[in-house]
Every structure is written in structure tokens, then in C-alpha cells.
Amino acid sequence: MSLELRVMELETRLAFQDDTIQALNDELVAQQRNIERLQLQIAALAKRQEDMQSGFGMSEEEAPPPHY
């Protein structure tokens, strides 16, 4: 195989690898955004639950009623 063909093959492989790396990076960025959005939702739900519990006058130390 000539040197020119080998260089062309390497350049072609490099181009495909660059495309693959960019696609993986894009997916990673999208996943990180989803994780951040889900963390915000979890924090909001935790706050909402805490507000509801304090609104009902329940504390974490209170035992549940006997019928539970």
C-alpha cells in the first residue's frame, strides 16, 4: 500500500472519529441538562413535601397512628 493511500485512509478514519466524538459529546451535554432538570424537580418536590408536612403539623419525630 502506498504512503498516499495510507495517509488518505488515516484521514478518513480521523474524520469518522471526529464525527463520533462530536455526537457523543452532544449526547453527553443533553444528558447533563436532563440530570440538572431532574435535580431541580426533585428539590422542588422535596420542598413541597416538607411544606405539606409542616402544614399538617406533623414532625419527623412523631410516630404514625396505631392503625398504620
FITIPA-436177 format. One record per atom (N, C-alpha, C): x, y, z; atom name. Coordinates in Angstrom, 3 decimals. Atoms other than C-alpha are relative to their C-alpha. Layout:
! residues N
<kolro><u>X</u><v>Y</v><w>Z</w><atom>CA</atom></kolro>
...
This chain:
! residues 68
<kolro><u>0.867</u><v>-1.182</v><w>0.000</w><atom>N</atom></kolro>
<kolro><u>0.000</u><v>0.000</v><w>0.000</w><atom>CA</atom></kolro>
<kolro><u>0.906</u><v>1.235</v><w>0.000</w><atom>C</atom></kolro>
<kolro><u>-0.841</u><v>-1.187</v><w>0.104</w><atom>N</atom></kolro>
<kolro><u>1.412</u><v>3.350</v><w>-0.942</w><atom>CA</atom></kolro>
<kolro><u>-0.229</u><v>0.922</v><w>1.190</w><atom>C</atom></kolro>
<kolro><u>0.070</u><v>-0.942</v><w>-1.102</w><atom>N</atom></kolro>
<kolro><u>2.086</u><v>6.063</v><w>1.556</w><atom>CA</atom></kolro>
<kolro><u>-1.195</u><v>0.933</v><w>-0.156</w><atom>C</atom></kolro>
<kolro><u>1.131</u><v>-0.905</v><w>0.256</w><atom>N</atom></kolro>
<kolro><u>-0.513</u><v>8.336</v><w>-0.058</w><atom>CA</atom></kolro>
<kolro><u>-1.330</u><v>-0.661</v><w>0.355</w><atom>C</atom></kolro>
<kolro><u>1.233</u><v>0.724</v><w>-0.344</w><atom>N</atom></kolro>
<kolro><u>-3.251</u><v>5.688</v><w>0.287</w><atom>CA</atom></kolro>
<kolro><u>-0.133</u><v>-0.174</v><w>1.507</w><atom>C</atom></kolro>
<kolro><u>0.034</u><v>0.169</v><w>-1.450</w><atom>N</atom></kolro>
<kolro><u>-2.322</u><v>5.072</v><w>3.908</w><atom>CA</atom></kolro>
<kolro><u>-0.386</u><v>1.307</v><w>0.688</w><atom>C</atom></kolro>
<kolro><u>0.328</u><v>-1.301</v><w>-0.581</w><atom>N</atom></kolro>
<kolro><u>-2.489</u><v>8.793</v><w>4.690</w><atom>CA</atom></kolro>
<kolro><u>-1.473</u><v>0.320</v><w>-0.234</w><atom>C</atom></kolro>
<kolro><u>1.423</u><v>-0.247</v><w>0.299</w><atom>N</atom></kolro>
<kolro><u>-5.886</u><v>9.082</v><w>2.966</w><atom>CA</atom></kolro>
<kolro><u>-0.899</u><v>-0.845</v><w>0.899</w><atom>C</atom></kolro>
<kolro><u>0.797</u><v>0.870</v><w>-0.872</w><atom>N</atom></kolro>
<kolro><u>-7.199</u><v>6.109</v><w>4.935</w><atom>CA</atom></kolro>
<kolro><u>0.005</u><v>0.520</v><w>1.438</w><atom>C</atom></kolro>
<kolro><u>-0.094</u><v>-0.549</v><w>-1.355</w><atom>N</atom></kolro>
<kolro><u>-5.948</u><v>7.610</v><w>8.191</w><atom>CA</atom></kolro>
<kolro><u>-0.822</u><v>1.282</v><w>0.132</w><atom>C</atom></kolro>
<kolro><u>0.796</u><v>-1.229</v><w>-0.037</w><atom>N</atom></kolro>
<kolro><u>-7.537</u><v>10.970</v><w>7.344</w><atom>CA</atom></kolro>
<kolro><u>-1.489</u><v>-0.311</v><w>0.015</w><atom>C</atom></kolro>
<kolro><u>1.406</u><v>0.409</v><w>0.031</w><atom>N</atom></kolro>
<kolro><u>-10.827</u><v>9.245</v><w>6.576</w><atom>CA</atom></kolro>
<kolro><u>-0.426</u><v>-0.527</v><w>1.367</w><atom>C</atom></kolro>
<kolro><u>0.312</u><v>0.540</v><w>-1.319</w><atom>N</atom></kolro>
<kolro><u>-10.745</u><v>7.333</v><w>9.846</w><atom>CA</atom></kolro>
<kolro><u>-0.056</u><v>1.107</v><w>1.044</w><atom>C</atom></kolro>
<kolro><u>-0.009</u><v>-1.117</v><w>-0.928</w><atom>N</atom></kolro>
<kolro><u>-9.889</u><v>10.516</v><w>11.724</w><atom>CA</atom></kolro>
<kolro><u>-1.284</u><v>0.822</v><w>-0.120</w><atom>C</atom></kolro>
<kolro><u>1.238</u><v>-0.759</v><w>0.205</w><atom>N</atom></kolro>
<kolro><u>-12.868</u><v>12.310</v><w>10.168</w><atom>CA</atom></kolro>
<kolro><u>-1.188</u><v>-0.726</v><w>0.639</w><atom>C</atom></kolro>
<kolro><u>1.087</u><v>0.763</v><w>-0.618</w><atom>N</atom></kolro>
<kolro><u>-15.219</u><v>9.495</v><w>11.241</w><atom>CA</atom></kolro>
<kolro><u>0.099</u><v>0.036</v><w>1.514</w><atom>C</atom></kolro>
<kolro><u>-0.180</u><v>-0.057</v><w>-1.449</w><atom>N</atom></kolro>
<kolro><u>-13.733</u><v>9.513</v><w>14.735</w><atom>CA</atom></kolro>
<kolro><u>-0.397</u><v>1.374</v><w>0.537</w><atom>C</atom></kolro>
<kolro><u>0.408</u><v>-1.346</v><w>-0.418</w><atom>N</atom></kolro>
<kolro><u>-14.198</u><v>13.287</v><w>14.974</w><atom>CA</atom></kolro>
<kolro><u>-1.520</u><v>0.119</v><w>0.047</w><atom>C</atom></kolro>
<kolro><u>1.470</u><v>-0.032</v><w>0.022</w><atom>N</atom></kolro>
<kolro><u>-17.854</u><v>12.889</v><w>13.984</w><atom>CA</atom></kolro>
<kolro><u>-0.575</u><v>-0.777</v><w>1.181</w><atom>C</atom></kolro>
<kolro><u>0.476</u><v>0.821</v><w>-1.112</w><atom>N</atom></kolro>
<kolro><u>-18.325</u><v>10.131</v><w>16.555</w><atom>CA</atom></kolro>
<kolro><u>0.208</u><v>0.701</v><w>1.337</w><atom>C</atom></kolro>
<kolro><u>-0.279</u><v>-0.722</v><w>-1.245</w><atom>N</atom></kolro>
<kolro><u>-16.688</u><v>12.170</v><w>19.307</w><atom>CA</atom></kolro>
<kolro><u>-0.969</u><v>1.162</v><w>0.174</w><atom>C</atom></kolro>
<kolro><u>0.937</u><v>-1.122</v><w>-0.081</w><atom>N</atom></kolro>
<kolro><u>-18.887</u><v>15.164</v><w>18.485</w><atom>CA</atom></kolro>
<kolro><u>-1.406</u><v>-0.491</v><w>0.348</w><atom>C</atom></kolro>
<kolro><u>1.322</u><v>0.557</v><w>-0.307</w><atom>N</atom></kolro>
<kolro><u>-22.026</u><v>13.003</v><w>18.534</w><atom>CA</atom></kolro>
<kolro><u>-0.078</u><v>-0.430</v><w>1.465</w><atom>C</atom></kolro>
<kolro><u>-0.025</u><v>0.412</v><w>-1.403</w><atom>N</atom></kolro>
<kolro><u>-21.021</u><v>11.533</v><w>21.898</w><atom>CA</atom></kolro>
<kolro><u>-0.017</u><v>1.209</v><w>0.922</w><atom>C</atom></kolro>
<kolro><u>-0.020</u><v>-1.216</v><w>-0.809</w><atom>N</atom></kolro>
<kolro><u>-20.292</u><v>14.987</v><w>23.272</w><atom>CA</atom></kolro>
<kolro><u>-1.386</u><v>0.645</v><w>0.036</w><atom>C</atom></kolro>
<kolro><u>1.354</u><v>-0.573</v><w>0.052</w><atom>N</atom></kolro>
<kolro><u>-23.691</u><v>16.271</v><w>22.115</w><atom>CA</atom></kolro>
<kolro><u>-0.958</u><v>-0.784</v><w>0.895</w><atom>C</atom></kolro>
<kolro><u>0.870</u><v>0.841</v><w>-0.838</w><atom>N</atom></kolro>
<kolro><u>-25.407</u><v>13.334</v><w>23.805</w><atom>CA</atom></kolro>
<kolro><u>0.312</u><v>0.205</v><w>1.476</w><atom>C</atom></kolro>
<kolro><u>-0.393</u><v>-0.231</v><w>-1.385</w><atom>N</atom></kolro>
<kolro><u>-23.441</u><v>13.898</v><w>26.994</w><atom>CA</atom></kolro>
<kolro><u>-0.539</u><v>1.333</v><w>0.516</w><atom>C</atom></kolro>
<kolro><u>0.531</u><v>-1.313</v><w>-0.382</w><atom>N</atom></kolro>
<kolro><u>-24.458</u><v>17.568</v><w>27.067</w><atom>CA</atom></kolro>
<kolro><u>-1.510</u><v>-0.095</v><w>0.228</w><atom>C</atom></kolro>
<kolro><u>1.448</u><v>0.155</v><w>-0.160</w><atom>N</atom></kolro>
<kolro><u>-28.120</u><v>16.610</v><w>26.564</w><atom>CA</atom></kolro>
<kolro><u>-0.328</u><v>-0.757</v><w>1.287</w><atom>C</atom></kolro>
<kolro><u>0.239</u><v>0.759</v><w>-1.227</w><atom>N</atom></kolro>
<kolro><u>-27.927</u><v>14.061</v><w>29.373</w><atom>CA</atom></kolro>
<kolro><u>0.270</u><v>0.851</v><w>1.234</w><atom>C</atom></kolro>
<kolro><u>-0.298</u><v>-0.860</v><w>-1.141</w><atom>N</atom></kolro>
<kolro><u>-26.326</u><v>16.588</v><w>31.709</w><atom>CA</atom></kolro>
<kolro><u>-1.129</u><v>0.998</v><w>0.222</w><atom>C</atom></kolro>
<kolro><u>1.142</u><v>-0.914</v><w>-0.138</w><atom>N</atom></kolro>
<kolro><u>-29.155</u><v>19.035</v><w>31.000</w><atom>CA</atom></kolro>
<kolro><u>-1.192</u><v>-0.718</v><w>0.624</w><atom>C</atom></kolro>
<kolro><u>1.099</u><v>0.776</v><w>-0.581</w><atom>N</atom></kolro>
<kolro><u>-31.688</u><v>16.312</v><w>31.777</w><atom>CA</atom></kolro>
<kolro><u>0.239</u><v>-0.262</v><w>1.484</w><atom>C</atom></kolro>
<kolro><u>-0.329</u><v>0.249</v><w>-1.403</w><atom>N</atom></kolro>
<kolro><u>-29.894</u><v>15.474</v><w>35.025</w><atom>CA</atom></kolro>
<kolro><u>-0.236</u><v>1.254</v><w>0.829</w><atom>C</atom></kolro>
<kolro><u>0.198</u><v>-1.250</v><w>-0.728</w><atom>N</atom></kolro>
<kolro><u>-29.882</u><v>19.117</v><w>36.077</w><atom>CA</atom></kolro>
<kolro><u>-1.486</u><v>0.328</v><w>0.154</w><atom>C</atom></kolro>
<kolro><u>1.440</u><v>-0.247</v><w>-0.066</w><atom>N</atom></kolro>
<kolro><u>-33.591</u><v>19.458</v><w>35.239</w><atom>CA</atom></kolro>
<kolro><u>-0.649</u><v>-0.928</v><w>1.019</w><atom>C</atom></kolro>
<kolro><u>0.567</u><v>0.956</v><w>-0.953</w><atom>N</atom></kolro>
<kolro><u>-34.422</u><v>16.315</v><w>37.214</w><atom>CA</atom></kolro>
<kolro><u>0.396</u><v>0.338</v><w>1.440</w><atom>C</atom></kolro>
<kolro><u>-0.417</u><v>-0.399</v><w>-1.345</w><atom>N</atom></kolro>
<kolro><u>-32.381</u><v>17.524</v><w>40.194</w><atom>CA</atom></kolro>
<kolro><u>-0.826</u><v>1.179</v><w>0.500</w><atom>C</atom></kolro>
<kolro><u>0.850</u><v>-1.126</v><w>-0.393</w><atom>N</atom></kolro>
<kolro><u>-34.350</u><v>20.772</v><w>40.203</w><atom>CA</atom></kolro>
<kolro><u>-1.408</u><v>-0.471</v><w>0.354</w><atom>C</atom></kolro>
<kolro><u>1.332</u><v>0.532</v><w>-0.285</w><atom>N</atom></kolro>
<kolro><u>-37.616</u><v>18.828</v><w>40.069</w><atom>CA</atom></kolro>
<kolro><u>-0.022</u><v>-0.737</v><w>1.335</w><atom>C</atom></kolro>
<kolro><u>-0.063</u><v>0.720</v><w>-1.274</w><atom>N</atom></kolro>
<kolro><u>-36.530</u><v>16.601</v><w>42.956</w><atom>CA</atom></kolro>
<kolro><u>0.062</u><v>0.983</v><w>1.159</w><atom>C</atom></kolro>
<kolro><u>-0.093</u><v>-1.005</v><w>-1.064</w><atom>N</atom></kolro>
<kolro><u>-35.574</u><v>19.634</v><w>45.029</w><atom>CA</atom></kolro>
<kolro><u>-1.347</u><v>0.677</v><w>0.218</w><atom>C</atom></kolro>
<kolro><u>1.307</u><v>-0.635</v><w>-0.134</w><atom>N</atom></kolro>
<kolro><u>-38.938</u><v>21.262</v><w>44.287</w><atom>CA</atom></kolro>
<kolro><u>-0.992</u><v>-0.939</v><w>0.669</w><atom>C</atom></kolro>
<kolro><u>0.899</u><v>0.971</v><w>-0.627</w><atom>N</atom></kolro>
<kolro><u>-40.796</u><v>18.076</v><w>45.225</w><atom>CA</atom></kolro>
<kolro><u>0.317</u><v>-0.177</v><w>1.482</w><atom>C</atom></kolro>
<kolro><u>-0.382</u><v>0.141</v><w>-1.405</w><atom>N</atom></kolro>
<kolro><u>-38.815</u><v>17.732</v><w>48.456</w><atom>CA</atom></kolro>
<kolro><u>-0.486</u><v>1.208</v><w>0.796</w><atom>C</atom></kolro>
<kolro><u>0.479</u><v>-1.203</v><w>-0.684</w><atom>N</atom></kolro>
<kolro><u>-39.629</u><v>21.327</v><w>49.370</w><atom>CA</atom></kolro>
<kolro><u>-1.512</u><v>-0.031</v><w>0.142</w><atom>C</atom></kolro>
<kolro><u>1.469</u><v>0.080</v><w>-0.036</w><atom>N</atom></kolro>
<kolro><u>-43.275</u><v>20.797</v><w>48.504</w><atom>CA</atom></kolro>
<kolro><u>-0.461</u><v>-0.991</v><w>1.071</w><atom>C</atom></kolro>
<kolro><u>0.362</u><v>0.991</v><w>-1.010</w><atom>N</atom></kolro>
<kolro><u>-43.428</u><v>17.667</v><w>50.651</w><atom>CA</atom></kolro>
<kolro><u>0.260</u><v>0.546</v><w>1.400</w><atom>C</atom></kolro>
<kolro><u>-0.309</u><v>-0.587</v><w>-1.300</w><atom>N</atom></kolro>
<kolro><u>-41.737</u><v>19.474</v><w>53.518</w><atom>CA</atom></kolro>
<kolro><u>-1.041</u><v>1.035</v><w>0.399</w><atom>C</atom></kolro>
<kolro><u>1.028</u><v>-1.002</v><w>-0.278</w><atom>N</atom></kolro>
<kolro><u>-44.223</u><v>22.339</v><w>53.236</w><atom>CA</atom></kolro>
<kolro><u>-1.327</u><v>-0.663</v><w>0.370</w><atom>C</atom></kolro>
<kolro><u>1.249</u><v>0.698</v><w>-0.304</w><atom>N</atom></kolro>
<kolro><u>-47.132</u><v>19.898</v><w>53.217</w><atom>CA</atom></kolro>
<kolro><u>0.039</u><v>-0.619</v><w>1.381</w><atom>C</atom></kolro>
<kolro><u>-0.115</u><v>0.625</v><w>-1.315</w><atom>N</atom></kolro>
<kolro><u>-45.837</u><v>18.070</v><w>56.272</w><atom>CA</atom></kolro>
<kolro><u>-0.068</u><v>1.042</v><w>1.096</w><atom>C</atom></kolro>
<kolro><u>0.055</u><v>-1.033</v><w>-1.031</w><atom>N</atom></kolro>
<kolro><u>-45.321</u><v>21.280</v><w>58.182</w><atom>CA</atom></kolro>
<kolro><u>-1.393</u><v>0.623</v><w>0.058</w><atom>C</atom></kolro>
<kolro><u>1.351</u><v>-0.531</v><w>0.023</w><atom>N</atom></kolro>
<kolro><u>-48.786</u><v>22.435</v><w>57.114</w><atom>CA</atom></kolro>
<kolro><u>-0.980</u><v>-0.868</v><w>0.769</w><atom>C</atom></kolro>
<kolro><u>0.863</u><v>0.914</v><w>-0.739</w><atom>N</atom></kolro>
<kolro><u>-50.341</u><v>19.369</v><w>58.679</w><atom>CA</atom></kolro>
<kolro><u>0.428</u><v>-0.139</v><w>1.449</w><atom>C</atom></kolro>
<kolro><u>-0.448</u><v>0.047</v><w>-1.390</w><atom>N</atom></kolro>
<kolro><u>-48.412</u><v>19.876</v><w>61.899</w><atom>CA</atom></kolro>
<kolro><u>0.723</u><v>-1.276</v><w>0.358</w><atom>C</atom></kolro>
<kolro><u>-0.726</u><v>1.232</v><w>-0.275</w><atom>N</atom></kolro>
<kolro><u>-46.508</u><v>16.626</v><w>61.549</w><atom>CA</atom></kolro>
<kolro><u>1.487</u><v>0.304</v><w>0.068</w><atom>C</atom></kolro>
<kolro><u>-1.454</u><v>-0.096</v><w>-0.043</w><atom>N</atom></kolro>
<kolro><u>-42.905</u><v>16.370</v><w>62.556</w><atom>CA</atom></kolro>
<kolro><u>0.563</u><v>-1.386</v><w>-0.278</w><atom>C</atom></kolro>
<kolro><u>-0.614</u><v>1.286</v><w>0.327</w><atom>N</atom></kolro>
<kolro><u>-40.456</u><v>13.664</v><w>61.646</w><atom>CA</atom></kolro>
<kolro><u>0.111</u><v>-0.907</v><w>1.218</w><atom>C</atom></kolro>
<kolro><u>-0.124</u><v>0.814</v><w>-1.197</w><atom>N</atom></kolro>
<kolro><u>-40.241</u><v>12.511</v><w>65.272</w><atom>CA</atom></kolro>
<kolro><u>-1.333</u><v>-0.628</v><w>0.412</w><atom>C</atom></kolro>
<kolro><u>1.311</u><v>0.537</v><w>-0.388</w><atom>N</atom></kolro>
<kolro><u>-43.982</u><v>11.882</v><w>65.561</w><atom>CA</atom></kolro>
<kolro><u>-0.178</u><v>-1.414</v><w>-0.556</w><atom>C</atom></kolro>
<kolro><u>0.280</u><v>1.360</v><w>0.445</w><atom>N</atom></kolro>
<kolro><u>-44.944</u><v>8.248</v><w>65.401</w><atom>CA</atom></kolro>
<kolro><u>-1.322</u><v>-0.009</v><w>-0.758</w><atom>C</atom></kolro>
<kolro><u>1.268</u><v>0.065</v><w>0.715</w><atom>N</atom></kolro>
<kolro><u>-47.669</u><v>7.287</v><w>62.954</w><atom>CA</atom></kolro>
<kolro><u>-1.100</u><v>-0.547</v><w>0.914</w><atom>C</atom></kolro>
<kolro><u>1.095</u><v>0.533</v><w>-0.819</w><atom>N</atom></kolro>
<kolro><u>-51.085</u><v>6.488</v><w>64.378</w><atom>CA</atom></kolro>
<kolro><u>0.038</u><v>-1.518</v><w>0.041</w><atom>C</atom></kolro>
<kolro><u>-0.102</u><v>1.450</v><w>-0.174</w><atom>N</atom></kolro>
<kolro><u>-51.525</u><v>2.904</v><w>65.616</w><atom>CA</atom></kolro>
<kolro><u>-0.618</u><v>-0.816</v><w>-1.141</w><atom>C</atom></kolro>
<kolro><u>0.648</u><v>0.800</v><w>1.045</w><atom>N</atom></kolro>
<kolro><u>-53.730</u><v>1.847</v><w>62.693</w><atom>CA</atom></kolro>
<kolro><u>0.853</u><v>-0.089</v><w>-1.260</w><atom>C</atom></kolro>
<kolro><u>-0.884</u><v>0.135</v><w>1.152</w><atom>N</atom></kolro>
<kolro><u>-50.794</u><v>2.243</v><w>60.238</w><atom>CA</atom></kolro>
<kolro><u>0.874</u><v>-1.161</v><w>0.184</w><atom>C</atom></kolro>
